[in-house]
Amino acid sequence: MISDIKPFKMIDNLYFVGSYRASCHMLATSEGLILIDTGYPGDGEALKESIEALGFSVKDVKIIIHSHGHYDHSGATAEIVKMSGAKTYLNFNDKKYIKDFEVDFDIKDGDVIRLGKTEIKALHTPGHTEGTVSLFFDVKENEKTYRAGTFGGAGTNQLKKAFMRAKSVNYLYRGEFYKSIERLKGERVDLFIGNHSWQNDTKGKAELIGKSELNPFLDSSAFSKFLDKLKNNLDRVIEQDEKTDFVNYAHRG
């Protein structure tokens, strides 16, 4: 196994099946399985093992949703598609990052992706990449309904000038990142899902499951705090870059 985080049930029909270095999540529905991201190239077999360890079959994966096109989130998609025949979803602005599989469906802003009784709302939240999408859906515990959500691309290193030049990314995407943060602050999130495990302390919280009546992943303040942290991270990136040379870009507001 590539992961030092064993696959586990987070809440309701939501499971963690990824690794410490690249989170992958699974939703089990009456019509089959949904995967959110697939990790790095070569992770397919480990992802299959994680799914099977939870009592499911990789052959039942019907939909693969990508938060964005970077290889650490889409690298094993071709492997899983070969095993399952799953349909793939990605915002087409990120197709340029994809090399070894075809994207079946373009995720557009406001789309609702459905399988069985599960509905996932997608918002286009560019910045980290041109096609980053954030995902929101309901989960239940103890007869209460909670809202799970994720910021689909949260890293700010990709918004350093050197990286943006190398990847031919317009500097305006710094402004888009700020706008995406502000937009997501309007979303209620009771259970924050990171697309890297350290973003929401997946490993630490997994170890607490079952040790009290409270689900450690339920925290209505975590997502907002994370968004504030991201804003501060990008502020620092821009401040550091402007010490070396000046760049025109659209700031928030």
N, C-alpha and C positions, 0 to 999 in steps of 0.2 A: 504493500500500500504506500502511495506517495504521501498520505495524510497522517499527521500526528493528532488529528481530531477525528475520532470515530464518528461515523454517521449516526444521527440521532433525530428524534422527533422534537421539534421546537415547540409546536403547539398545533392542535387540531390536525389538519391534513398537510401541514408544512414541515418539511424535513431538511436537514443540512446534509448534503452528500459530497461536499467538496473537500478541499484541503486548506491548511493554514494559509498558504500563499495565494490561493485564488478560490474564493467562495463559490459554491454551486448550491442551488436550492431546488427542491422538488415539491410539487404539489400533487397529491394523489386525488384523482376525481373518479366518479363513477364511469367515466368514458376513457380513462387512461391517465397517463402521467404527463405532467408539464415540467420541463427543466428550465431553470433560469440560469443561464451561462453554463459553460462546460469546462472551463479551466484551460490549462496549457496544452500544446501539442503533445501527444503521447499519454495524456491522462485518461484516455477513454476506458482502458481496462480497469483502472482503479475506480473510475466513476461507476462502471458496471458492477464491480464488487460491492461498492457502497450501497447501490440500489438493491442488490440481492440480499445484502446483510440485513436490510430492513424488511425483507419478506416480499419484495416486489421483483418484477422482471424487467430488464432493460428493453425487452421486446414490446413492452406496453408504453414506452415513451412515444407520445403522439405529437407533442409540440416542444420545440426548443426556442425559447425567447432569449435574445441577446441584449444585454444592457447597452453594449456598444461593440465596436468591431475589433478592438485590440486583441492580439493573439492570446493573451492570458485569460481571456473570457470567452473566446470562440475557438481556441486551438484544438479541442477534442471533438468539435461538432461533427466533422466528417466521419470520425470513428463511430460516434453514437448513431448517426444517420444510417451508416452501413449496418449496424446491429439491429436497428429498429424501424427504419423507414420513416422516421419522424419528419414533420414539416418544420421549416426554419423561418424565424421571424427576426428582422433587423431593420432599423431605419436605413433606407437606401443611401442616405448621405455617407454612411460608413462602409458601403460596399467596397470601396477602394482598399480597405484593410483586409479583406477576405480573399484567400487564395485557393482553398482546397474544397469548397462546397458551394452549391448554389443557394441563394436566398430565395425562398418561396414567396414570402409575404413582406411587404413594406409596412413597417410600423409608423403610423402617422399620429400626429398630436391628437389626443383625445380618443384614440381607438380603444375599444374594449375587446379583449381576447377571451373567448369563452371555450370551456371544455367541461362537459357535465354541468354541474351547478356552480362551478368556479368561474368567476369573472375577474379579469385583471385589467385595470385601467392604466393606459400608458400615456405619459406626458413627454413631449419632446423637450429635453432640457440640455441644449448644447453648451459646449465650453470645453470639457475634457476632450471630447471629439465633436465633430460636426453633427453626428447622428445619435448622440447619447439620449437614451430614454430612461425615465424613472417609472417605477411600477408600484401600484397600490391595489390591495385586495383585502377582503374581510376574512377573519378567522374567528373561531368561537372557542370559549373555554368556560366551563361552569355556567352554561346557559347565557353567557354574555358575549356580545359581538365586539371584536376589536378590529382596528385597521392596521394592517401591516404595510410597510412602505420602504422604499429604497431610493437613494440618489444614484442613478445608474453609472455615473462616472465622476469620481470625487477627487482624483489626484490633480494637484496643481503643478507638479514638476513639468508636465507636458505643456504648460503655459509659460515656461521660460523662453526667452527670445531665441536662444541657440536651438532648442528643440523645435520651436515653431518654424524657424527658417529651414531646418533640415527636412521637415515634413511638409513644407509648403502650406502651412496653416496660417490663415489671415490673423493678424493681431486683434482684429475685432472680436475674436472669440474669447478674449479676456473679458470684454464687456458682456458677451453672451453668458459667460459663467456667472458673473455677478447677477444678471437678470434671472438666471435659472435658480440661483439661491433664493432670491426674493420671491420668486413664484412658488417655490416649494414650501416656503414658510406659511403659505396659505392652506397647506394640506395637513389634515389631522393624521398623526401617526402614533399609534399606541405601541407598536412593535417595530423597531428600527432594524432593518436587514442591511448589513454591510456587504459590499461586493468584494471586499477583502476582510478576512476574519478579524483583524485588529481594529477595524473601524467601529465595531460594536462589541468587542471582546467576546467573540463567539466561543472561544476555548474556555475562558474563565466562567462564563455563564452556563455553558453546557455542563460543567462539573457541579453546578449548584442545583440542577434540575432534580427534583424529588427530595431535596433536603429541607424544603419548607412548603407550605401551601401556596406560596406566591411563585408564579412563573418569573424567573429572573430576566426574561426578555421583555416583559411588559413594563414599559417606562415611557409615559407620555411626554417626558421632557427630553429624552435622549436625542431625537431627531433634530429638534430645534437647536440644541447645544452643538450638535455635529455641524449643522449648517453655519453657525456662527464661527466655529473653528475653521471651516473652509474659507470663509471670507477673510479671516485674519491670515490664513496661509497665503492666499493670493495677494493680499496687501503686501506681505513680506517679499514675495517673489518679485512684484513690480518695484518695490523700493530698492531691492538689491540690484535688479537689472538697470534701473535708472542711474545707478552709480557709475555704470560703465558706458552706456550710450542711450540716447533718447529715442523713444518709440511713440508714435501716435496710435492711440486705440480708443475705443469707446468705453468710457467708464459707466458705472450704473447711474441712473437718474436721468 
